[in-house]
Amino acid sequence: MNLRNSLDELEKLVEENVLFGISLQSIGVSCELHHSMDNGDDVTPGYGPFSSGTTTALDNPDSDKFFRVMMKIADRSPCRRVGGSLEWDREKSLRWETEIHQSLQLAFVQTHATCGLTGRGAEAALYNWTNEAFGSRHHLRIHKGTCALDGNYHKGTFTTGLYKNILRVLPYRVAQILFILLRVIRPIQLMSLMKFIIPAGKTNIEAATKLYATRIFVSWNKPWPAIYLSHILMAWFHKHHGFKIGLRMYHHFATALQRRYIKYRTHDNPEDIQELADTQAGRQQKTGDLYYAVEKGKSSSESHVCGFELMSAYWHEMIRYETYPPK
């Protein structure tokens, strides 16, 4: 119940304080997620389902539409057009960045707690929404009207030389929040930060643009390390339940919930449920079929997607979230 109430709170925060009450639908921005948005390109730098990667900047048609309307809200918007130039207000910009920061914190809690059996903090901290120029591919994928996190599980890589790819499907409402924060808001957010937070100079600007264009969890020109993600989760549990649970403890907590409520779900092969759960949580299994190894940079194979999707859907049903948008 607290998790679902927190999602309502997040949506309200984004609508009122991040979007300033502007209806995206009314200005021609659709938050519906379609398979056509993701062509599966894991190589082109800057490409992701919310970014074409065709320019070095983050601007796109959806963020441009919002920015044009946003500049007309004189009382709350951090930016307005004066003559032929843009005028940024420092106090309003920093207040807006704070609202975005708080929204992304709540979005992380929702992402981590609703995707199924979670991975470790180091994995979540490295989630990319676009391909890096000389590094990891994007982990955010469009999947049947929602998003999935196709993560590189890398514990043991130094000894095995292999990466494990694990898919975790997000409920569509959580996916839509990520779409708004990353595609619609982030390009404008970066412009604001360049005015007041990011140090001047070509090197600093290029580094900041690269950071915001790749990592999902970043704010105040800094990526969020695993320890910070753990503090966010801990603070949420303390606020809503009166006790603190960080990433490591939550990993065990989620496993206990799964084994209590999902282990005996109806399934074509009931014995596979535990294997699916253990694999999605990144735990070693004696049976190695689902705990597959792939080359670094490769995404989940289609044969494994259905199993992971099923595990996430079971999890969504347990916490009473809808996996896919209504038809």
ZADO-1210 file (C-alpha; in nm, 4 decimals, padded with zeros to 6 digits):
<atoms>
<atom x="00.0000" y="00.0000" z="00.0000" code="MET" pos="1"/>
<atom x="00.2786" y="00.2453" z="00.0913" code="ASN" pos="2"/>
<atom x="00.4580" y="00.1671" z="-00.2334" code="LEU" pos="3"/>
<atom x="00.1494" y="00.2409" z="-00.4426" code="ARG" pos="4"/>
<atom x="00.0786" y="00.5576" z="-00.2446" code="ASN" pos="5"/>
<atom x="00.4382" y="00.6623" z="-00.3048" code="SER" pos="6"/>
<atom x="00.3874" y="00.6194" z="-00.6799" code="LEU" pos="7"/>
<atom x="00.0829" y="00.8483" z="-00.6595" code="ASP" pos="8"/>
<atom x="00.2999" y="01.0969" z="-00.4702" code="GLU" pos="9"/>
<atom x="00.5717" y="01.0739" z="-00.7348" code="LEU" pos="10"/>
<atom x="00.3305" y="01.1316" z="-01.0217" code="GLU" pos="11"/>
<atom x="00.1846" y="01.4345" z="-00.8430" code="LYS" pos="12"/>
<atom x="00.5319" y="01.5739" z="-00.7710" code="LEU" pos="13"/>
<atom x="00.6321" y="01.5417" z="-01.1354" code="VAL" pos="14"/>
<atom x="00.3063" y="01.6859" z="-01.2683" code="GLU" pos="15"/>
<atom x="00.2925" y="01.9854" z="-01.0344" code="GLU" pos="16"/>
<atom x="00.6540" y="02.0743" z="-00.9532" code="ASN" pos="17"/>
<atom x="00.8613" y="01.9379" z="-01.2411" code="VAL" pos="18"/>
<atom x="00.6185" y="01.9928" z="-01.5280" code="LEU" pos="19"/>
<atom x="00.4662" y="02.3039" z="-01.3618" code="PHE" pos="20"/>
<atom x="00.1165" y="02.1689" z="-01.4212" code="GLY" pos="21"/>
<atom x="00.1658" y="02.1611" z="-01.7984" code="ILE" pos="22"/>
<atom x="-00.0230" y="01.8731" z="-01.9555" code="SER" pos="23"/>
<atom x="00.2116" y="01.6949" z="-02.1922" code="LEU" pos="24"/>
<atom x="-00.0780" y="01.5524" z="-02.3875" code="GLN" pos="25"/>
<atom x="-00.2187" y="01.9016" z="-02.4453" code="SER" pos="26"/>
<atom x="00.1065" y="02.0172" z="-02.6083" code="ILE" pos="27"/>
<atom x="00.1439" y="01.7127" z="-02.8303" code="GLY" pos="28"/>
<atom x="00.3808" y="01.5011" z="-02.6192" code="VAL" pos="29"/>
<atom x="00.2686" y="01.1402" z="-02.5836" code="SER" pos="30"/>
<atom x="00.3956" y="00.9293" z="-02.2947" code="CYS" pos="31"/>
<atom x="00.2855" y="00.6062" z="-02.4595" code="GLU" pos="32"/>
<atom x="00.5801" y="00.3743" z="-02.5115" code="LEU" pos="33"/>
<atom x="00.5999" y="00.1821" z="-02.8374" code="HIS" pos="34"/>
<atom x="00.8326" y="-00.0912" z="-02.9580" code="HIS" pos="35"/>
<atom x="00.9221" y="00.1270" z="-03.2575" code="SER" pos="36"/>
<atom x="01.1033" y="00.3640" z="-03.0189" code="MET" pos="37"/>
<atom x="01.3802" y="00.1079" z="-02.9662" code="ASP" pos="38"/>
<atom x="01.5471" y="-00.0412" z="-03.2744" code="ASN" pos="39"/>
<atom x="01.7849" y="-00.2523" z="-03.0669" code="GLY" pos="40"/>
<atom x="02.0965" y="-00.0509" z="-03.1551" code="ASP" pos="41"/>
<atom x="02.3526" y="-00.1328" z="-02.8849" code="ASP" pos="42"/>
<atom x="02.6469" y="00.0303" z="-03.0619" code="VAL" pos="43"/>
<atom x="02.5758" y="00.3877" z="-03.1751" code="THR" pos="44"/>
<atom x="02.6966" y="00.6295" z="-02.9057" code="PRO" pos="45"/>
<atom x="02.4113" y="00.8309" z="-02.7565" code="GLY" pos="46"/>
<atom x="02.1402" y="00.6041" z="-02.8914" code="TYR" pos="47"/>
<atom x="01.8640" y="00.4784" z="-02.6607" code="GLY" pos="48"/>
<atom x="01.4856" y="00.4382" z="-02.6708" code="PRO" pos="49"/>
<atom x="01.4412" y="00.7975" z="-02.5509" code="PHE" pos="50"/>
<atom x="01.7280" y="00.9446" z="-02.7531" code="SER" pos="51"/>
<atom x="01.8183" y="00.9171" z="-03.1208" code="SER" pos="52"/>
<atom x="02.1880" y="00.9822" z="-03.0661" code="GLY" pos="53"/>
<atom x="02.1997" y="01.1917" z="-03.3831" code="THR" pos="54"/>
<atom x="02.3258" y="01.5036" z="-03.2030" code="THR" pos="55"/>
<atom x="02.5727" y="01.5689" z="-02.9237" code="THR" pos="56"/>
<atom x="02.3061" y="01.7658" z="-02.7359" code="ALA" pos="57"/>
<atom x="02.0108" y="01.6067" z="-02.5566" code="LEU" pos="58"/>
<atom x="01.7383" y="01.8159" z="-02.7167" code="ASP" pos="59"/>
<atom x="01.4576" y="01.6381" z="-02.8983" code="ASN" pos="60"/>
<atom x="01.1122" y="01.7319" z="-03.0341" code="PRO" pos="61"/>
<atom x="00.9333" y="01.6436" z="-02.7086" code="ASP" pos="62"/>
<atom x="01.1634" y="01.8456" z="-02.4843" code="SER" pos="63"/>
<atom x="01.1458" y="02.1356" z="-02.7324" code="ASP" pos="64"/>
<atom x="00.7659" y="02.1400" z="-02.7162" code="LYS" pos="65"/>
<atom x="00.7705" y="02.1475" z="-02.3380" code="PHE" pos="66"/>
<atom x="01.0440" y="02.4126" z="-02.3244" code="PHE" pos="67"/>
<atom x="00.8486" y="02.6512" z="-02.5482" code="ARG" pos="68"/>
<atom x="00.5463" y="02.6347" z="-02.3171" code="VAL" pos="69"/>
<atom x="00.7558" y="02.6332" z="-01.9992" code="MET" pos="70"/>
<atom x="00.9157" y="02.9666" z="-02.0885" code="MET" pos="71"/>
<atom x="00.5723" y="03.1312" z="-02.0849" code="LYS" pos="72"/>
<atom x="00.5080" y="03.0490" z="-01.7162" code="ILE" pos="73"/>
<atom x="00.6669" y="03.3594" z="-01.5700" code="ALA" pos="74"/>
<atom x="00.5859" y="03.2963" z="-01.2049" code="ASP" pos="75"/>
<atom x="00.7461" y="02.9506" z="-01.1675" code="ARG" pos="76"/>
<atom x="00.9593" y="02.8739" z="-01.4713" code="SER" pos="77"/>
<atom x="01.3368" y="02.9154" z="-01.4237" code="PRO" pos="78"/>
<atom x="01.3696" y="03.0469" z="-01.7785" code="CYS" pos="79"/>
<atom x="01.1946" y="03.2967" z="-02.0023" code="ARG" pos="80"/>
<atom x="01.2615" y="03.4529" z="-02.3379" code="ARG" pos="81"/>
<atom x="01.3503" y="03.8223" z="-02.3290" code="VAL" pos="82"/>
<atom x="01.3800" y="03.9653" z="-02.6766" code="GLY" pos="83"/>
<atom x="01.5955" y="03.7246" z="-02.8729" code="GLY" pos="84"/>
<atom x="01.7747" y="03.5691" z="-02.5736" code="SER" pos="85"/>
<atom x="01.7006" y="03.3346" z="-02.2831" code="LEU" pos="86"/>
<atom x="01.7040" y="03.4647" z="-01.9272" code="GLU" pos="87"/>
<atom x="01.7588" y="03.2154" z="-01.6457" code="TRP" pos="88"/>
<atom x="01.6656" y="03.2798" z="-01.2829" code="ASP" pos="89"/>
<atom x="01.9170" y="03.1260" z="-01.0414" code="ARG" pos="90"/>
<atom x="01.6835" y="03.0754" z="-00.7443" code="GLU" pos="91"/>
<atom x="01.4080" y="02.9203" z="-00.9549" code="LYS" pos="92"/>
<atom x="01.6589" y="02.7015" z="-01.1398" code="SER" pos="93"/>
<atom x="01.8034" y="02.5589" z="-00.8190" code="LEU" pos="94"/>
<atom x="01.4550" y="02.5033" z="-00.6778" code="ARG" pos="95"/>
<atom x="01.3567" y="02.3200" z="-00.9960" code="TRP" pos="96"/>
<atom x="01.6698" y="02.1053" z="-00.9812" code="GLU" pos="97"/>
<atom x="01.5755" y="02.0125" z="-00.6244" code="THR" pos="98"/>
<atom x="01.2300" y="01.9010" z="-00.7389" code="GLU" pos="99"/>
<atom x="01.3831" y="01.6930" z="-01.0192" code="ILE" pos="100"/>
<atom x="01.6317" y="01.5433" z="-00.7745" code="HIS" pos="101"/>
<atom x="01.3543" y="01.4432" z="-00.5333" code="GLN" pos="102"/>
<atom x="01.1489" y="01.2999" z="-00.8194" code="SER" pos="103"/>
<atom x="01.4406" y="01.0882" z="-00.9397" code="LEU" pos="104"/>
<atom x="01.4953" y="00.9614" z="-00.5852" code="GLN" pos="105"/>
<atom x="01.1358" y="00.8402" z="-00.5658" code="LEU" pos="106"/>
<atom x="01.1668" y="00.7032" z="-00.9182" code="ALA" pos="107"/>
<atom x="01.4654" y="00.4961" z="-00.8080" code="PHE" pos="108"/>
<atom x="01.2675" y="00.3497" z="-00.5174" code="VAL" pos="109"/>
<atom x="00.9861" y="00.2584" z="-00.7555" code="GLN" pos="110"/>
<atom x="01.2274" y="00.1184" z="-01.0127" code="THR" pos="111"/>
<atom x="01.4134" y="-00.0899" z="-00.7590" code="HIS" pos="112"/>
<atom x="01.1122" y="-00.2178" z="-00.5680" code="ALA" pos="113"/>
<atom x="00.8769" y="-00.2967" z="-00.8566" code="THR" pos="114"/>
<atom x="01.0964" y="-00.4568" z="-01.1230" code="CYS" pos="115"/>
<atom x="01.1004" y="-00.8042" z="-00.9715" code="GLY" pos="116"/>
<atom x="01.3949" y="-00.9640" z="-00.7949" code="LEU" pos="117"/>
<atom x="01.6517" y="-00.6874" z="-00.7729" code="THR" pos="118"/>
<atom x="02.0181" y="-00.6840" z="-00.8571" code="GLY" pos="119"/>
<atom x="02.2974" y="-00.5343" z="-00.6523" code="ARG" pos="120"/>
<atom x="02.3682" y="-00.1665" z="-00.5974" code="GLY" pos="121"/>
<atom x="02.6691" y="-00.1579" z="-00.8278" code="ALA" pos="122"/>
<atom x="02.4474" y="-00.2758" z="-01.1125" code="GLU" pos="123"/>
<atom x="02.1756" y="-00.0139" z="-01.0489" code="ALA" pos="124"/>
<atom x="02.4321" y="00.2665" z="-01.0196" code="ALA" pos="125"/>
<atom x="02.5622" y="00.1898" z="-01.3685" code="LEU" pos="126"/>
<atom x="02.2275" y="00.1786" z="-01.5490" code="TYR" pos="127"/>
<atom x="02.2522" y="00.3679" z="-01.8791" code="ASN" pos="128"/>
<atom x="01.9647" y="00.5030" z="-02.0865" code="TRP" pos="129"/>
<atom x="02.1878" y="00.5436" z="-02.3953" code="THR" pos="130"/>
<atom x="02.4963" y="00.3720" z="-02.5349" code="ASN" pos="131"/>
<atom x="02.8277" y="00.5007" z="-02.4062" code="GLU" pos="132"/>
<atom x="03.0866" y="00.6034" z="-02.6630" code="ALA" pos="133"/>
<atom x="03.3501" y="00.3622" z="-02.5330" code="PHE" pos="134"/>
<atom x="03.1681" y="00.1585" z="-02.2737" code="GLY" pos="135"/>
<atom x="02.8452" y="-00.0099" z="-02.1866" code="SER" pos="136"/>
<atom x="02.5350" y="-00.0320" z="-02.4036" code="ARG" pos="137"/>
<atom x="02.2021" y="00.1144" z="-02.2917" code="HIS" pos="138"/>
<atom x="02.0114" y="-00.0884" z="-02.0329" code="HIS" pos="139"/>
<atom x="01.6694" y="00.0755" z="-02.0687" code="LEU" pos="140"/>
<atom x="01.4546" y="-00.0993" z="-02.3281" code="ARG" pos="141"/>
<atom x="01.0993" y="-00.0675" z="-02.4567" code="ILE" pos="142"/>
<atom x="00.9033" y="-00.3837" z="-02.3908" code="HIS" pos="143"/>
<atom x="00.5329" y="-00.4281" z="-02.4718" code="LYS" pos="144"/>
<atom x="00.4224" y="-00.0759" z="-02.3854" code="GLY" pos="145"/>
<atom x="00.6481" y="-00.0374" z="-02.0864" code="THR" pos="146"/>
<atom x="01.0222" y="-00.0397" z="-02.0114" code="CYS" pos="147"/>
<atom x="01.2564" y="-00.3139" z="-01.9034" code="ALA" pos="148"/>
<atom x="01.5985" y="-00.2854" z="-01.7443" code="LEU" pos="149"/>
<atom x="01.8330" y="-00.5207" z="-01.9268" code="ASP" pos="150"/>
<atom x="02.1244" y="-00.5090" z="-01.6869" code="GLY" pos="151"/>
<atom x="02.4781" y="-00.6383" z="-01.7057" code="ASN" pos="152"/>
<atom x="02.5208" y="-00.8558" z="-01.3999" code="TYR" pos="153"/>
<atom x="02.8963" y="-00.8533" z="-01.3495" code="HIS" pos="154"/>
<atom x="02.9811" y="-01.0224" z="-01.0208" code="LYS" pos="155"/>
<atom x="03.2606" y="-01.2675" z="-01.0969" code="GLY" pos="156"/>
<atom x="03.3485" y="-01.1107" z="-01.4306" code="THR" pos="157"/>
<atom x="03.7139" y="-01.0757" z="-01.3379" code="PHE" pos="158"/>
<atom x="03.7408" y="-01.4496" z="-01.2775" code="THR" pos="159"/>
<atom x="03.5096" y="-01.5777" z="-01.5529" code="THR" pos="160"/>
<atom x="03.5526" y="-01.3098" z="-01.8182" code="GLY" pos="161"/>
<atom x="03.1764" y="-01.3256" z="-01.8782" code="LEU" pos="162"/>
<atom x="02.8820" y="-01.0928" z="-01.8206" code="TYR" pos="163"/>
<atom x="02.5344" y="-01.2072" z="-01.7204" code="LYS" pos="164"/>
<atom x="02.2368" y="-01.0189" z="-01.8664" code="ASN" pos="165"/>
<atom x="01.9186" y="-01.0112" z="-01.6607" code="ILE" pos="166"/>
<atom x="01.5913" y="-00.8529" z="-01.7702" code="LEU" pos="167"/>
<atom x="01.3568" y="-00.6842" z="-01.5215" code="ARG" pos="168"/>
<atom x="01.0277" y="-00.5417" z="-01.6494" code="VAL" pos="169"/>
<atom x="00.8921" y="-00.2206" z="-01.4938" code="LEU" pos="170"/>
<atom x="00.5230" y="-00.1395" z="-01.4402" code="PRO" pos="171"/>
<atom x="00.4121" y="00.0978" z="-01.7150" code="TYR" pos="172"/>
<atom x="00.3387" y="00.3895" z="-01.4783" code="ARG" pos="173"/>
<atom x="00.6969" y="00.3782" z="-01.3485" code="VAL" pos="174"/>
<atom x="00.8285" y="00.3554" z="-01.7056" code="ALA" pos="175"/>
<atom x="00.6314" y="00.6650" z="-01.8060" code="GLN" pos="176"/>
<atom x="00.7881" y="00.8634" z="-01.5219" code="ILE" pos="177"/>
<atom x="01.1329" y="00.7697" z="-01.6512" code="LEU" pos="178"/>
<atom x="01.0281" y="00.8803" z="-01.9993" code="PHE" pos="179"/>
<atom x="00.9252" y="01.2223" z="-01.8668" code="ILE" pos="180"/>
<atom x="01.2362" y="01.2746" z="-01.6524" code="LEU" pos="181"/>
<atom x="01.4836" y="01.1542" z="-01.9155" code="LEU" pos="182"/>
<atom x="01.3415" y="01.2571" z="-02.2525" code="ARG" pos="183"/>
<atom x="01.1278" y="01.5611" z="-02.1714" code="VAL" pos="184"/>
<atom x="01.2980" y="01.7175" z="-01.8693" code="ILE" pos="185"/>
<atom x="01.6651" y="01.6225" z="-01.8779" code="ARG" pos="186"/>
<atom x="01.7670" y="01.8262" z="-02.1874" code="PRO" pos="187"/>
<atom x="01.6276" y="02.1432" z="-02.0283" code="ILE" pos="188"/>
<atom x="01.7617" y="02.0478" z="-01.6862" code="GLN" pos="189"/>
<atom x="02.1110" y="02.0260" z="-01.8330" code="LEU" pos="190"/>
<atom x="02.0771" y="02.3754" z="-01.9806" code="MET" pos="191"/>
<atom x="01.9889" y="02.5108" z="-01.6369" code="SER" pos="192"/>
<atom x="02.2786" y="02.3328" z="-01.4700" code="LEU" pos="193"/>
<atom x="02.5211" y="02.4741" z="-01.7242" code="MET" pos="194"/>
<atom x="02.4189" y="02.8216" z="-01.6142" code="LYS" pos="195"/>
<atom x="02.4651" y="02.7772" z="-01.2398" code="PHE" pos="196"/>
<atom x="02.6218" y="02.4429" z="-01.1386" code="ILE" pos="197"/>
<atom x="02.8562" y="02.3089" z="-01.4047" code="ILE" pos="198"/>
<atom x="03.1924" y="02.4928" z="-01.4085" code="PRO" pos="199"/>
<atom x="03.2641" y="02.6899" z="-01.7248" code="ALA" pos="200"/>
<atom x="03.4912" y="02.5437" z="-01.9892" code="GLY" pos="201"/>
<atom x="03.4606" y="02.3065" z="-02.2817" code="LYS" pos="202"/>
<atom x="03.5971" y="02.0067" z="-02.0907" code="THR" pos="203"/>
<atom x="03.3513" y="02.0485" z="-01.8034" code="ASN" pos="204"/>
<atom x="03.0553" y="02.0973" z="-02.0370" code="ILE" pos="205"/>
<atom x="03.1449" y="01.7912" z="-02.2447" code="GLU" pos="206"/>
<atom x="03.1842" y="01.5770" z="-01.9319" code="ALA" pos="207"/>
<atom x="02.8505" y="01.6922" z="-01.7903" code="ALA" pos="208"/>
<atom x="02.6715" y="01.6332" z="-02.1204" code="THR" pos="209"/>
<atom x="02.8151" y="01.2826" z="-02.1421" code="LYS" pos="210"/>
<atom x="02.7120" y="01.2069" z="-01.7840" code="LEU" pos="211"/>
<atom x="02.3528" y="01.3258" z="-01.8218" code="TYR" pos="212"/>
<atom x="02.3227" y="01.1668" z="-02.1656" code="ALA" pos="213"/>
<atom x="02.4163" y="00.8189" z="-02.0422" code="THR" pos="214"/>
<atom x="02.3496" y="00.7494" z="-01.6733" code="ARG" pos="215"/>
<atom x="01.9914" y="00.7275" z="-01.5494" code="ILE" pos="216"/>
<atom x="02.0588" y="00.8158" z="-01.1871" code="PHE" pos="217"/>
<atom x="02.2463" y="01.1443" z="-01.1716" code="VAL" pos="218"/>
<atom x="02.1837" y="01.4908" z="-01.0276" code="SER" pos="219"/>
<atom x="02.3731" y="01.8057" z="-00.9309" code="TRP" pos="220"/>
<atom x="02.6304" y="01.7049" z="-01.1961" code="ASN" pos="221"/>
<atom x="02.7229" y="01.3853" z="-01.0088" code="LYS" pos="222"/>
<atom x="02.6408" y="01.0185" z="-01.0714" code="PRO" pos="223"/>
<atom x="02.4758" y="00.8338" z="-00.7847" code="TRP" pos="224"/>
<atom x="02.7024" y="00.5639" z="-00.6375" code="PRO" pos="225"/>
<atom x="02.5598" y="00.2454" z="-00.4886" code="ALA" pos="226"/>
<atom x="02.5990" y="00.3738" z="-00.1324" code="ILE" pos="227"/>
<atom x="02.3819" y="00.6751" z="-00.2145" code="TYR" pos="228"/>
<atom x="02.1146" y="00.4537" z="-00.3733" code="LEU" pos="229"/>
<atom x="02.1169" y="00.2486" z="-00.0550" code="SER" pos="230"/>
<atom x="02.0638" y="00.5633" z="00.1561" code="HIS" pos="231"/>
<atom x="01.7669" y="00.6620" z="-00.0640" code="ILE" pos="232"/>
<atom x="01.6014" y="00.3244" z="-00.0133" code="LEU" pos="233"/>
<atom x="01.6819" y="00.3329" z="00.3580" code="MET" pos="234"/>
<atom x="01.5233" y="00.6774" z="00.3980" code="ALA" pos="235"/>
<atom x="01.2090" y="00.5644" z="00.2147" code="TRP" pos="236"/>
<atom x="01.1620" y="00.2611" z="00.4376" code="PHE" pos="237"/>
<atom x="01.2236" y="00.4679" z="00.7496" code="HIS" pos="238"/>
<atom x="00.9655" y="00.7273" z="00.6437" code="LYS" pos="239"/>
<atom x="00.6939" y="00.4802" z="00.5472" code="HIS" pos="240"/>
<atom x="00.7598" y="00.1826" z="00.7747" code="HIS" pos="241"/>
<atom x="00.9625" y="00.3173" z="01.0670" code="GLY" pos="242"/>
<atom x="01.2709" y="00.1032" z="01.0050" code="PHE" pos="243"/>
<atom x="01.5683" y="00.1291" z="00.7722" code="LYS" pos="244"/>
<atom x="01.6449" y="-00.1159" z="00.4911" code="ILE" pos="245"/>
<atom x="01.9290" y="-00.0462" z="00.2512" code="GLY" pos="246"/>
<atom x="02.0113" y="-00.2214" z="-00.0749" code="LEU" pos="247"/>
<atom x="02.1792" y="-00.5255" z="00.0750" code="ARG" pos="248"/>
<atom x="01.9080" y="-00.5898" z="00.3338" code="MET" pos="249"/>
<atom x="01.6358" y="-00.5266" z="00.0748" code="TYR" pos="250"/>
<atom x="01.7937" y="-00.7912" z="-00.1484" code="HIS" pos="251"/>
<atom x="01.7285" y="-01.0477" z="00.1272" code="HIS" pos="252"/>
<atom x="01.3874" y="-00.8991" z="00.2086" code="PHE" pos="253"/>
<atom x="01.2711" y="-00.9267" z="-00.1538" code="ALA" pos="254"/>
<atom x="01.3947" y="-01.2847" z="-00.1690" code="THR" pos="255"/>
<atom x="01.1898" y="-01.3722" z="00.1408" code="ALA" pos="256"/>
<atom x="00.8768" y="-01.2180" z="-00.0143" code="LEU" pos="257"/>
<atom x="00.9303" y="-01.4064" z="-00.3383" code="GLN" pos="258"/>
<atom x="00.9794" y="-01.7403" z="-00.1679" code="ARG" pos="259"/>
<atom x="00.6726" y="-01.6858" z="00.0489" code="ARG" pos="260"/>
<atom x="00.4292" y="-01.5528" z="-00.2132" code="TYR" pos="261"/>
<atom x="00.5571" y="-01.6437" z="-00.5595" code="ILE" pos="262"/>
<atom x="00.7312" y="-01.9804" z="-00.5244" code="LYS" pos="263"/>
<atom x="00.4142" y="-02.1838" z="-00.5643" code="TYR" pos="264"/>
<atom x="00.2428" y="-01.9775" z="-00.8332" code="ARG" pos="265"/>
<atom x="00.0729" y="-02.1675" z="-01.1147" code="THR" pos="266"/>
<atom x="00.3285" y="-02.2256" z="-01.3866" code="HIS" pos="267"/>
<atom x="00.3794" y="-02.4686" z="-01.6722" code="ASP" pos="268"/>
<atom x="00.6895" y="-02.5891" z="-01.4950" code="ASN" pos="269"/>
<atom x="00.6521" y="-02.4965" z="-01.1249" code="PRO" pos="270"/>
<atom x="01.0034" y="-02.6123" z="-01.0443" code="GLU" pos="271"/>
<atom x="01.1374" y="-02.3381" z="-01.2725" code="ASP" pos="272"/>
<atom x="00.9905" y="-02.0565" z="-01.0632" code="ILE" pos="273"/>
<atom x="01.2694" y="-02.0681" z="-00.8066" code="GLN" pos="274"/>
<atom x="01.5317" y="-02.0890" z="-01.0774" code="GLU" pos="275"/>
<atom x="01.3810" y="-01.7829" z="-01.2477" code="LEU" pos="276"/>
<atom x="01.3737" y="-01.5917" z="-00.9211" code="ALA" pos="277"/>
<atom x="01.7284" y="-01.6824" z="-00.8247" code="ASP" pos="278"/>
<atom x="01.8536" y="-01.5924" z="-01.1691" code="THR" pos="279"/>
<atom x="01.6763" y="-01.2561" z="-01.1765" code="GLN" pos="280"/>
<atom x="01.8201" y="-01.1795" z="-00.8318" code="ALA" pos="281"/>
<atom x="02.1666" y="-01.2668" z="-00.9608" code="GLY" pos="282"/>
<atom x="02.2207" y="-01.5775" z="-00.7502" code="ARG" pos="283"/>
<atom x="02.4174" y="-01.8780" z="-00.8703" code="GLN" pos="284"/>
<atom x="02.2223" y="-02.1912" z="-00.9612" code="GLN" pos="285"/>
<atom x="02.3476" y="-02.5440" z="-01.0087" code="LYS" pos="286"/>
<atom x="02.1335" y="-02.5567" z="-01.3196" code="THR" pos="287"/>
<atom x="02.3053" y="-02.3213" z="-01.5611" code="GLY" pos="288"/>
<atom x="02.0487" y="-02.2917" z="-01.8402" code="ASP" pos="289"/>
<atom x="01.8880" y="-01.9658" z="-01.7300" code="LEU" pos="290"/>
<atom x="02.1998" y="-01.8349" z="-01.5613" code="TYR" pos="291"/>
<atom x="02.3503" y="-01.7806" z="-01.9020" code="TYR" pos="292"/>
<atom x="02.6738" y="-01.6070" z="-01.9945" code="ALA" pos="293"/>
<atom x="02.7181" y="-01.3699" z="-02.2854" code="VAL" pos="294"/>
<atom x="02.9811" y="-01.1408" z="-02.4211" code="GLU" pos="295"/>
<atom x="03.0033" y="-00.7942" z="-02.2741" code="LYS" pos="296"/>
<atom x="02.7691" y="-00.5565" z="-02.4510" code="GLY" pos="297"/>
<atom x="02.5183" y="-00.8156" z="-02.5710" code="LYS" pos="298"/>
<atom x="02.1554" y="-00.7884" z="-02.4647" code="SER" pos="299"/>
<atom x="01.9296" y="-01.0610" z="-02.3288" code="SER" pos="300"/>
<atom x="01.8468" y="-01.3322" z="-02.5804" code="SER" pos="301"/>
<atom x="01.4820" y="-01.3677" z="-02.6794" code="GLU" pos="302"/>
<atom x="01.4614" y="-01.7171" z="-02.5341" code="SER" pos="303"/>
<atom x="01.5277" y="-01.5801" z="-02.1856" code="HIS" pos="304"/>
<atom x="01.3126" y="-01.2671" z="-02.2087" code="VAL" pos="305"/>
<atom x="00.9848" y="-01.4539" z="-02.1535" code="CYS" pos="306"/>
<atom x="01.1061" y="-01.6159" z="-01.8338" code="GLY" pos="307"/>
<atom x="01.2267" y="-01.2903" z="-01.6831" code="PHE" pos="308"/>
<atom x="00.9109" y="-01.1111" z="-01.7994" code="GLU" pos="309"/>
<atom x="00.7011" y="-01.3748" z="-01.6267" code="LEU" pos="310"/>
<atom x="00.8954" y="-01.3335" z="-01.3033" code="MET" pos="311"/>
<atom x="00.8493" y="-00.9542" z="-01.3086" code="SER" pos="312"/>
<atom x="00.4777" y="-00.9923" z="-01.3867" code="ALA" pos="313"/>
<atom x="00.4361" y="-01.2262" z="-01.0892" code="TYR" pos="314"/>
<atom x="00.6072" y="-00.9655" z="-00.8739" code="TRP" pos="315"/>
<atom x="00.3792" y="-00.6883" z="-01.0047" code="HIS" pos="316"/>
<atom x="00.0742" y="-00.8980" z="-00.9285" code="GLU" pos="317"/>
<atom x="00.1979" y="-00.9562" z="-00.5731" code="MET" pos="318"/>
<atom x="00.2405" y="-00.5811" z="-00.5086" code="ILE" pos="319"/>
<atom x="-00.0769" y="-00.4979" z="-00.7058" code="ARG" pos="320"/>
<atom x="00.0790" y="-00.3036" z="-00.9903" code="TYR" pos="321"/>
<atom x="-00.0241" y="-00.3244" z="-01.3541" code="GLU" pos="322"/>
<atom x="00.2586" y="-00.4403" z="-01.5793" code="THR" pos="323"/>
<atom x="00.1230" y="-00.3141" z="-01.9109" code="TYR" pos="324"/>
<atom x="-00.0848" y="-00.0078" z="-02.0059" code="PRO" pos="325"/>
<atom x="-00.4595" y="-00.0599" z="-02.0473" code="PRO" pos="326"/>
<atom x="-00.5658" y="-00.1439" z="-02.4015" code="LYS" pos="327"/>
</atoms>
